[in-house]
């Protein structure tokens, strides 16, 4: 039996690829749990077996979710706005 625990499922493409790989070794059962599932139109409509929260299609940071390695250590989850994205963007040299 396999339980995949994920922080966030956005488009679902990565999870579908992972599940395909896991199925190739023929486990008895595969279940997926995700703290967050993003409501997005650009995904493959993958829904995990267990969902903590469904969130809108915005860029979230905090609680291990980062933006360019920033905000990962926040003890809460929040939305980073356009000003924050510009301020913490990686600039090319």
SVG drawing of the C-alpha trace seen along z (x, -y; Angstrom):
<svg xmlns="http://www.w3.org/2000/svg" viewBox="-12 -46 37 52">
<polyline fill="none" stroke="black" stroke-width="0.4" points="0.0,0.0 1.3,-3.5 0.2,-6.8 1.6,-9.9 1.5,-13.0 1.8,-16.3 1.8,-19.9 -0.1,-21.4 -1.6,-20.0 -1.7,-22.7 -2.1,-21.3 -2.0,-17.7 0.4,-16.7 3.3,-15.9 1.1,-13.7 -0.3,-11.8 3.3,-11.1 4.2,-9.9 1.2,-7.7 2.0,-6.1 5.5,-5.3 4.2,-3.9 1.6,-1.8 4.4,-0.2 5.6,1.6 2.1,2.8 1.4,1.8 -1.8,3.2 -3.3,-0.3 -2.2,-3.9 -3.9,-6.9 -3.0,-10.6 -3.4,-13.2 -2.7,-16.9 -2.9,-19.8 -3.9,-22.1 -5.6,-21.7 -5.7,-24.7 -8.8,-25.4 -7.3,-26.0 -8.5,-25.6 -5.0,-24.8 -4.7,-21.4 -5.8,-17.9 -8.5,-17.8 -6.7,-15.5 -8.3,-15.2 -6.5,-13.4 -8.3,-11.0 -7.8,-13.3 -7.9,-17.1 -7.1,-19.5 -8.2,-22.7 -9.3,-23.8 -7.7,-27.2 -8.2,-29.7 -5.8,-30.0 -3.3,-32.4 0.4,-32.1 0.6,-30.9 3.7,-31.1 4.5,-30.1 4.4,-26.8 7.1,-25.3 5.7,-26.9 8.2,-29.4 8.7,-32.1 12.3,-32.0 13.4,-30.4 11.7,-33.2 8.8,-32.8 9.2,-29.0 9.6,-29.5 6.4,-31.3 4.1,-29.6 1.1,-30.4 0.0,-30.3 -0.7,-33.5 -1.0,-35.0 2.0,-36.9 0.8,-39.9 2.4,-41.4 4.5,-43.9 5.9,-41.0 6.7,-39.0 8.6,-41.9 10.5,-42.6 11.6,-39.0 12.0,-38.1 15.3,-36.7 17.0,-39.2 19.3,-38.1 22.9,-39.6"/>
</svg>
